[in-house]
Amino acid sequence: MHTVIADECIGCKLCLPPCPVDCIAMVATGKTLTRSERKRRAERTRSRYSARLARLERERSQQMAAARAKDRRRKKQATIERVMQRARQRLR
């Protein structure tokens, strides 16, 4: 279950389009934030977003490295198999 953390909401409405069940409604809370509070929340949100982008990039790099390693192993196994085939043919 997904939830919106009301204390972290800055009212940007970016959560509305990706909501899979269209259950988010923007409602006025009656709470007015000062300019400095809005700025602090926006900075915290930007920081969290940057951390997320860094995590996604790190995961993508790890997946690519794993795919390259798997490809190298596959090529190595194919080479070994070819060498073994030639050795078997020579022994006949």
DRENKEDO-816259 format. One record per residue: residue number from 1; x, y, z of N, C-alpha, C, O in turn. Coordinates in pm, 1 decimal. Example, Ala and Ser with C-alpha at 12.3 -4.5 7.8 and 13.67 -1.06 7.14 Angstrom:
BEGIN
     n        n_X        n_Y        n_Z       ca_X       ca_Y       ca_Z        c_X        c_Y        c_Z        o_X        o_Y        o_Z
     1     1319.0     -569.0      780.0     1230.0     -450.0      780.0     1320.0     -330.0      780.0     1423.6     -331.9      846.5
     2     1285.0     -225.0      708.0     1367.0     -106.0      714.0     1290.0        3.0      787.0     1340.9      113.8      803.9
//
This chain:
BEGIN
     n        n_X        n_Y        n_Z       ca_X       ca_Y       ca_Z        c_X        c_Y        c_Z        o_X        o_Y        o_Z
     1       85.3     -118.0        0.0        0.0        0.0        0.0       89.5      123.9        0.0      186.7      130.5       75.3
     2       58.0      218.7      -81.5      134.7      342.2      -91.5       63.4      449.7       -9.5      -59.3      452.2       -0.1
     3      141.4      536.0       47.9       83.4      647.4      122.5      158.4      774.9       89.7      274.5      772.5       48.9
     4       90.9      884.0      108.1      153.6     1014.1       91.0      189.9     1062.2      230.5      106.5     1060.5      321.0
     5      312.7     1104.6      247.8      357.0     1155.5      377.5      321.7     1303.1      381.0      390.1     1386.5      321.7
     6      215.3     1333.4      450.7      161.2     1469.3      450.5      263.6     1572.7      497.2      267.9     1683.5      443.8
     7      345.3     1538.1      595.1      444.0     1633.5      646.0      551.7     1665.5      542.5      616.7     1769.8      550.5
     8      570.2     1576.9      446.5      671.9     1598.3      343.6      614.5     1661.0      217.0      690.2     1703.0      129.5
     9      484.4     1668.0      206.3      420.4     1719.3       86.0      450.4     1868.8       69.7      435.5     1947.8      162.9
    10      493.3     1904.8      -52.5      518.6     2046.3      -80.8      416.2     2100.7     -180.1      425.4     2215.4     -223.9
    11      318.1     2016.5     -214.9      211.3     2061.1     -302.8      247.9     2068.5     -449.4      182.1     2139.9     -525.1
    12      350.7     1997.1     -492.0      395.0     2004.1     -632.1      305.5     1923.2     -726.3      308.8     1944.7     -847.5
    13      227.6     1832.9     -673.9      132.6     1748.0     -748.2      200.6     1647.4     -840.8      135.2     1591.2     -928.6
    14      329.0     1624.0     -823.1      398.6     1526.6     -907.1      360.0     1383.3     -874.3      388.4     1292.3     -952.2
    15      296.3     1362.3     -761.1      254.6     1227.3     -723.2      123.5     1187.0     -791.9       90.6     1068.4     -796.1
    16       49.9     1281.8     -844.6      -80.8     1250.8     -903.6      -73.1     1165.1    -1030.7     -138.3     1060.9    -1035.7
    17        3.3     1203.8    -1133.3        4.6     1123.8    -1256.9       52.1      978.6    -1238.6       -9.5      888.9    -1296.1
    18      158.5      951.3    -1161.4      203.2      811.7    -1152.9      121.5      724.0    -1058.2      145.9      603.5    -1051.4
    19       26.6      779.8     -985.9      -52.2      699.6     -891.0     -126.9      590.5     -967.6     -208.7      621.5    -1054.2
    20      -99.9      462.6     -936.9     -159.0      353.7    -1015.4     -309.3      336.3     -996.5     -375.9      278.5    -1082.4
    21     -362.8      385.0     -886.5     -506.4      366.9     -861.1     -581.7      498.5     -854.3     -699.0      501.3     -817.2
    22     -515.8      606.6     -889.5     -578.8      737.9     -894.9     -654.6      770.2     -765.7     -771.5      808.7     -768.7
    23     -587.0      754.1     -654.9     -654.9      773.7     -526.6     -603.1      895.5     -449.3     -644.7      917.6     -335.6
    24     -514.5      973.5     -507.6     -460.3     1089.4     -437.2     -543.6     1212.2     -470.9     -568.0     1242.8     -587.6
    25     -585.7     1280.3     -368.9     -661.2     1404.5     -388.3     -588.1     1515.1     -314.0     -551.0     1499.0     -197.7
    26     -568.2     1625.1     -380.3     -503.1     1738.8     -317.1     -610.4     1817.8     -242.2     -706.2     1866.2     -302.6
    27     -594.1     1830.4     -113.3     -689.5     1905.5      -32.6     -614.3     2009.7       49.0     -500.9     1987.8       91.4
    28     -678.5     2121.1       69.5     -617.0     2227.0      150.1     -616.1     2184.3      296.2     -715.4     2133.3      348.2
    29     -504.4     2205.5      360.2     -493.3     2166.4      501.1     -523.1     2281.8      594.7     -543.9     2261.6      714.3
    30     -525.1     2399.8      541.8     -546.6     2516.1      626.0     -418.3     2561.1      694.0     -415.8     2662.2      764.2
    31     -313.0     2485.4      672.4     -184.1     2516.6      732.7     -104.6     2601.7      634.4      -85.0     2561.9      519.6
    32      -59.3     2717.0      678.1       19.6     2805.3      593.7      165.0     2797.7      636.4      198.7     2817.9      753.1
    33      249.7     2768.3      540.1      392.4     2758.0      569.2      460.7     2890.6      540.5      423.3     2963.7      448.8
    34      560.0     2919.2      620.0      638.4     3040.0      595.2      728.6     3016.1      475.4      749.7     2902.1      434.0
    35      780.3     3121.9      421.3      869.9     3111.5      305.8      991.7     3026.5      340.0     1033.7     2943.1      259.8
    36     1048.1     3047.0      457.9     1166.8     2970.1      496.8     1133.2     2821.9      514.2     1214.5     2735.9      480.5
    37     1015.0     2791.5      566.0      973.1     2651.7      581.5      953.1     2586.0      444.5      995.4     2472.3      423.9
    38      889.5     2656.4      351.2      872.1     2602.6      216.0     1007.5     2579.0      150.4     1028.2     2477.9       83.4
    39     1099.2     2673.0      170.3     1232.2     2660.5      112.3     1306.3     2540.5      171.9     1372.0     2465.2      100.0
    40     1295.0     2523.7      303.6     1360.7     2411.3      371.2     1304.3     2277.8      320.1     1379.4     2183.7      294.5
    41     1174.1     2270.9      305.9     1111.4     2148.1      255.4     1153.1     2121.0      111.3     1181.1     2006.8       74.8
    42     1157.3     2224.8       30.3     1197.3     2208.0     -109.5     1342.1     2159.6     -118.2     1373.0     2073.4     -200.5
    43     1430.1     2212.8      -35.9     1570.0     2170.1      -34.9     1581.2     2024.2        7.6     1658.8     1947.9      -49.9
    44     1503.9     1986.0      108.0     1505.3     1847.8      155.2     1453.1     1753.7       45.7     1505.8     1644.2       26.0
    45     1349.8     1798.0      -24.0     1294.1     1717.2     -132.1     1394.2     1703.7     -246.5     1410.4     1595.0     -301.9
    46     1461.3     1812.8     -282.1     1564.2     1807.3     -386.9     1677.4     1713.2     -347.5     1728.3     1637.5     -430.1
    47     1715.7     1718.7     -221.6     1822.6     1632.2     -172.6     1781.4     1484.8     -183.5     1860.6     1401.0     -226.8
    48     1659.2     1454.1     -144.6     1609.5     1317.7     -152.7     1601.9     1271.3     -299.3     1634.0     1156.6     -330.6
    49     1559.8     1360.7     -386.9     1551.5     1329.1     -530.3     1691.0     1301.1     -586.2     1709.7     1205.6     -661.5
    50     1788.2     1383.8     -549.8     1926.2     1363.3     -596.1     1980.4     1229.9     -546.9     2048.0     1158.5     -621.0
    51     1950.8     1196.6     -422.1     1995.5     1068.4     -366.6     1931.5      952.9     -442.6     1996.9      851.9     -468.5
    52     1805.4      966.9     -478.1     1736.1      862.8     -554.6     1799.9      846.2     -691.7     1824.3      733.6     -735.2
    53     1826.9      955.9     -760.0     1891.4      947.8     -891.5     2027.9      879.1     -881.7     2063.4      797.6     -966.8
    54     2103.2      912.3     -777.9     2234.4      850.8     -758.7     2219.7      700.6     -734.3     2297.3      621.1     -787.5
    55     2120.1      661.5     -653.9     2096.5      519.7     -626.3     2058.4      446.1     -754.7     2109.8      337.4     -781.0
    56     1969.1      504.0     -834.8     1927.3      440.4     -959.3     2044.8      425.7    -1055.6     2058.0      322.4    -1121.4
    57     2129.2      526.1    -1064.5     2247.2      520.2    -1150.5     2343.5      412.4    -1102.3     2399.5      337.7    -1182.6
    58     2362.8      404.5     -969.6     2449.9      303.0     -912.2     2396.5      162.9     -943.9     2473.2       74.3     -981.6
    59     2264.8      142.8     -928.6     2204.2       13.3     -958.4     2218.1      -20.7    -1106.2     2246.1     -135.2    -1141.6
    60     2198.3       79.3    -1192.7     2210.7       56.3    -1336.6     2354.2       16.9    -1372.3     2375.4      -73.1    -1453.6
    61     2451.9       83.6    -1312.3     2592.8       51.1    -1336.9     2624.6      -90.3    -1289.9     2696.1     -164.0    -1357.8
    62     2571.8     -128.2    -1174.4     2595.0     -262.9    -1121.9     2532.8     -368.4    -1213.6     2592.5     -473.4    -1237.5
    63     2413.2     -340.4    -1264.4     2348.1     -434.4    -1354.8     2427.1     -447.8    -1484.8     2442.0     -557.8    -1537.9
    64     2477.1     -336.5    -1535.1     2555.9     -340.5    -1658.2     2686.2     -417.5    -1636.4     2727.6     -494.8    -1722.7
    65     2750.5     -396.7    -1522.0     2874.2     -467.9    -1491.3     2847.5     -617.7    -1479.8     2927.2     -698.8    -1527.0
    66     2736.4     -654.4    -1417.8     2700.9     -795.7    -1405.0     2673.5     -856.6    -1541.8     2711.8     -970.7    -1567.6
    67     2607.8     -782.0    -1629.3     2579.4     -831.7    -1764.5     2709.2     -850.5    -1843.0     2724.3     -948.5    -1915.9
    68     2803.2     -756.0    -1827.8     2931.9     -769.3    -1897.1     3008.7     -891.2    -1846.1     3068.5     -964.7    -1924.7
    69     3006.9     -912.3    -1714.3     3076.2    -1027.1    -1656.4     3014.1    -1157.4    -1706.2     3085.7    -1253.0    -1736.3
    70     2882.3    -1161.3    -1714.8     2813.4    -1280.1    -1762.8     2849.7    -1306.4    -1908.3     2870.4    -1421.1    -1947.8
    71     2857.5    -1200.3    -1987.8     2894.6    -1213.6    -2128.6     3037.5    -1266.4    -2141.4     3065.0    -1352.1    -2225.3
    72     3128.2    -1215.3    -2058.2     3267.6    -1262.6    -2062.0     3274.4    -1411.3    -2026.3     3347.0    -1487.9    -2089.7
    73     3197.5    -1451.5    -1923.5     3196.7    -1593.3    -1885.4     3143.3    -1679.8    -1999.0     3196.5    -1787.4    -2026.3
    74     3038.1    -1632.6    -2064.8     2978.8    -1707.9    -2175.3     3079.9    -1722.9    -2289.5     3091.9    -1831.1    -2347.1
    75     3152.6    -1615.5    -2322.9     3252.9    -1621.6    -2429.1     3367.1    -1715.6    -2390.8     3416.5    -1791.6    -2474.1
    76     3407.9    -1709.8    -2265.6     3516.3    -1795.4    -2217.8     3475.0    -1942.3    -2226.4     3553.1    -2027.0    -2269.5
    77     3351.4    -1971.7    -2184.9     3302.9    -2109.1    -2190.9     3294.5    -2157.8    -2335.8     3325.3    -2273.5    -2364.2
    78     3253.2    -2070.0    -2427.0     3244.4    -2106.6    -2568.2     3383.5    -2135.1    -2624.6     3401.3    -2228.8    -2702.4
    79     3480.9    -2054.9    -2585.6     3618.2    -2076.9    -2631.1     3671.9    -2209.7    -2578.8     3733.8    -2286.0    -2653.0
    80     3648.3    -2236.4    -2452.6     3693.8    -2363.2    -2392.8     3627.4    -2480.5    -2463.4     3692.2    -2581.5    -2490.9
    81     3499.6    -2467.7    -2492.5     3427.9    -2575.8    -2561.5     3486.2    -2600.5    -2700.9     3501.5    -2715.4    -2742.2
    82     3518.9    -2492.0    -2773.8     3580.2    -2507.5    -2906.3     3716.6    -2577.8    -2897.3     3747.5    -2665.5    -2978.0
    83     3796.9    -2538.3    -2798.9     3928.9    -2599.4    -2780.3     3913.4    -2747.3    -2746.9     3987.6    -2831.0    -2798.4
    84     3818.6    -2779.0    -2662.0     3795.9    -2919.1    -2624.7     3748.7    -3000.7    -2745.3     3788.8    -3116.0    -2761.2
    85     3664.6    -2942.3    -2829.6     3617.5    -3010.9    -2950.1     3735.4    -3044.1    -3041.9     3745.2    -3155.5    -3093.3
    86     3824.3    -2947.0    -3061.9     3941.4    -2969.1    -3147.1     4032.1    -3077.2    -3087.2     4085.1    -3161.5    -3159.6
    87     4049.3    -3074.0    -2955.7     4133.5    -3175.0    -2890.8     4073.1    -3314.3    -2907.7     4146.0    -3410.6    -2931.6
    88     3942.9    -3325.6    -2895.9     3875.4    -3456.1    -2914.1     3892.6    -3504.8    -3057.9     3913.6    -3623.8    -3081.3
    89     3883.7    -3413.1    -3153.6     3898.8    -3451.3    -3295.0     4042.4    -3501.3    -3321.8     4061.2    -3595.5    -3398.7
    90     4140.0    -3440.5    -3261.0     4279.6    -3481.6    -3280.3     4304.5    -3619.7    -3223.4     4382.9    -3697.5    -3277.8
    91     4236.9    -3649.5    -3113.0     4257.1    -3779.6    -3048.9     4195.1    -3893.5    -3129.8     4232.7    -4009.2    -3110.7
    92     4103.9    -3864.4    -3216.8     4038.4    -3970.7    -3297.1     4123.5    -4014.6    -3408.8     4084.2    -4102.5    -3485.5
//
